Amino acid sequence: PPTKACDELDGIPKYHVIKFQIIAPSNAANIIFKVIVLGSTISSPIVFATDTPKINGATKLAIEAKNRALLGLIALDDIIVATRLLLS
């Protein structure tokens, strides 16, 4: 009588490895040497996937306005109003 369920259904377990798994060959495959032509291994140039955003004129002027306001040269509100009038 079988002692395990796998013996009863599938046979002896030691034969399962041979049946279901690939066993490595006893001899290694021969190594094949290839001559590589000079210049054939040059990779294509790298292209960046994300583009750098361009700074719009309004954004650039707003940044300059904040910098000037921090220095105390001109009030921030006056610069923003002047920038909006300039762009409209």
C-alpha positions as CSV (number, residue, x, y, z in Angstrom):
1,P,0.0,0.0,0.0
2,P,1.2,3.6,-0.7
3,T,2.4,5.6,2.3
4,K,1.8,9.0,0.7
5,A,-1.0,10.4,-1.5
6,C,1.5,11.4,-4.2
7,D,2.7,7.8,-4.4
8,E,-0.8,6.7,-5.0
9,L,-1.7,9.3,-7.6
10,D,1.5,10.1,-9.4
11,G,3.9,7.3,-8.7
12,I,7.2,7.4,-6.9
13,P,8.4,10.9,-6.0
14,K,12.0,10.5,-7.1
15,Y,10.8,10.3,-10.7
16,H,9.0,13.6,-10.5
17,V,12.2,15.6,-10.8
18,I,13.1,13.9,-14.0
19,K,9.6,14.2,-15.4
20,F,8.8,17.8,-14.5
21,Q,12.1,19.7,-14.1
22,I,14.9,20.3,-16.6
23,I,18.1,18.9,-15.4
24,A,21.3,20.7,-16.3
25,P,23.5,19.0,-18.9
26,S,26.6,17.2,-17.7
27,N,28.8,18.9,-20.3
28,A,28.9,22.7,-20.7
29,A,28.1,24.1,-24.2
30,N,31.0,25.1,-26.4
31,I,32.0,28.8,-26.2
32,I,31.7,30.6,-29.6
33,F,33.9,33.6,-30.1
34,K,32.7,36.4,-32.4
35,V,34.6,39.2,-33.9
36,I,32.9,42.6,-33.2
37,V,33.2,45.2,-35.9
38,L,34.6,48.5,-34.6
39,G,31.8,51.0,-34.2
40,S,29.0,48.5,-34.1
41,T,28.7,48.7,-30.4
42,I,28.2,52.5,-30.2
43,S,24.9,53.2,-28.5
44,S,22.4,55.8,-29.6
45,P,22.4,59.2,-27.8
46,I,20.4,59.5,-24.7
47,V,17.2,61.5,-25.0
48,F,15.6,63.0,-21.9
49,A,12.0,61.9,-21.4
50,T,10.9,65.0,-19.6
51,D,11.3,68.4,-21.1
52,T,12.4,71.4,-19.1
53,P,9.6,74.0,-18.9
54,K,10.2,77.4,-20.4
55,I,9.8,80.4,-18.1
56,N,7.1,82.7,-19.4
57,G,7.5,86.4,-19.4
58,A,4.9,87.0,-16.7
59,T,6.5,84.4,-14.4
60,K,9.9,86.0,-15.0
61,L,8.6,89.5,-14.2
62,A,6.9,88.2,-11.1
63,I,10.1,86.7,-9.8
64,E,12.0,89.9,-10.5
65,A,9.2,91.8,-8.7
66,K,9.5,89.7,-5.6
67,N,13.3,90.0,-5.6
68,R,13.1,93.8,-5.9
69,A,10.4,93.9,-3.1
70,L,12.6,91.9,-0.8
71,L,15.4,94.4,-1.4
72,G,13.1,97.2,-0.4
73,L,13.6,99.1,-3.7
74,I,9.9,99.1,-4.7
75,A,6.7,97.9,-3.0
76,L,5.6,94.4,-4.2
77,D,2.0,95.6,-4.8
78,D,3.1,98.4,-7.1
79,I,5.3,96.0,-9.2
80,I,2.5,93.4,-9.5
81,V,0.0,96.1,-10.7
82,A,2.6,97.4,-13.2
83,T,3.3,93.9,-14.4
84,R,-0.4,93.1,-15.0
85,L,-0.9,96.4,-16.8
86,L,2.1,95.8,-18.9
87,L,0.9,92.3,-19.9
88,S,-2.7,93.2,-20.6
